[in-house]
Structures are given as C-alpha cells and as structure tokens.
Amino acid sequence: MLKIYIKYFSDDVKRLEFVAGRSDWYDLAASETVELKAGDFALIPLGVAMKLPEGYEAHIVPRSSTFKNFGLLQSNGIGIVDNSYCGDNDLWRMPVYATRDTVVEKGDRIAQFRLMKNQPEAEFIEVEELGTPDRGGFGSTGRK
C-alpha cells in the first residue's frame, strides 16, 4: 500500500478517506468560503499539502456535480500535482472560472483526485507512413 504524508491546514478540514466500492477517486473540499461573481477567477484552497511517493502525481478534476451546483469550470482542464510540490506551504488549490454568481462554502466538496504513475520515457521514431488503416478522421464515430 502506498504511504502518503499529508498536512491539513486546519483541524476542521475533512480528513481524506477511501470509500471502497463507491469510487477510486478521493474527494477534496474547499477549506474556506469563496464568493464569486460571474466571470471571476479564483484559486480555491483545498486545505491539504501532500508528499506524494516518488514516481507518482495527482490528477485533480472537478466532481461531477461541481458545475451543476456551483457553475464553476476548472480553468486549466485538469490539475497536475507532481511529487516535487510537497513543501509545508504547497497548499493544493483548484483554479476555477465562475459562469454565474456563486458561493462555495467551507467544506463543500468541489474536486476529486487520483494518483497516477508518472508517464514512462518514450522514444519517438519518425516515419513516412504508419502502415495501419485510418479510422475516418477526428469525430468520425458519430453522435449516437
């Protein structure tokens, strides 16, 4: 089992836990209340810093209900936290863009993360042809 050292920035931040059978992502909650107007950008603090194991990174994404409940879009699409971001003040945050006026209350679960192994090094070999059949181009599988 992987061991991850975690620093919580306050005693009332919900402790992370794995809920077997429900999801293999860990939920993250806002560690302070943030009020946004439509068009605002914010870095919402998530209340934790972690020392990830060597060879791993965390991928942070919105929970499936984040847009519906708060009208927030994660502004960088996906957040990548590598294992060098591990200092005592390296607070995890979620960069968001508000599509409507909203308030994220302290303790609201707005993000989730999972651990991923770092991508292996690859050698790219340039060729004139790949020698495999085309699938039909971008967006070729249809809508339904």
Secondary structure, DSSP 8 states (H G I E B T S, - for coil): ----EEEESSTTS------TTT-SSEEEE-SS-EEE-TT-EEEEE-SEEEE--TTEEEEEEE-TTHHHHH-EEETTSSEEEETT--STT---EEEEEESS-EEE-TT-EEEEEEEEE----------S---S----STTTT---
